[in-house]
Amino acid sequence: MPGMMARVRRVLFTILASLSLLLFMAIVMVWVRSFFVRDIVMHVSAESGNLHTFQSLLGNLHIISQLDGGSSGPLFWRTDRLSPDAIWNGGMSGYPVQIRKHFGFVFQNYTLDHYNFSGIFPGIITTRHRLIVIPYWSPALLFAILPTIWIWRFIKYGHRRKIGHCPKCNYDLRATPERCPECGWAAPPSL
């Protein structure tokens, strides 16, 4: 029974490491794409009516939320070529004047004043916003952890088997290649 649980854990770890590797590769592809193409997705929350803009730009994911509600509309996606002299915010007017970055991350609430031309009494309207910036290197690093451990284990255990040692505890198995007297590891049956 303990051998069966070890195999199940090993299979689950391999599946998780494979999924993590796929996510890592997808994030790296989006990361590289963000230096050439700007992708923008806009979504209006059904409950609050807040407008959320997701923008992939210059190695970062920017999430800008208008927190005053009152917005409506369907999900919207747009892409355009990135100008060679683009600034980090893409020239969007919804960004705050002063950006507070911490290791490339931004989490900032701010207000913007707009002049309202519509209605009976035109004037200045103040809107509340939130800006979140996540550099793509952070999720890429996170999703690279499991594949790195899997590859390291594969190399380590393969090297131990190659030189005649137990893959589990590194005990010298040249005298007893079928079973480790130290930890009880048994060689898998050959087909």
Buried (B, 14 or more C-beta within 10 A) or exposed (E): EEEEEEEEEEEEBEEEBEEBBEBBBEBBEBBEBBEEBBBBBBBBEEEBEBBBBBBBBBBBBBBBBBBBBEBEEEEEEEEEEBEEEBEBBBEBEBBBEEEEEEEEEBEBEBEBEEEEEEEEEEEEEEBBBBBBBBBBBBBBEEBBEBBBEBEEBEEEBEEBBEEEBBBBEBBEBEEEEEEBEBEEBEBEEEE
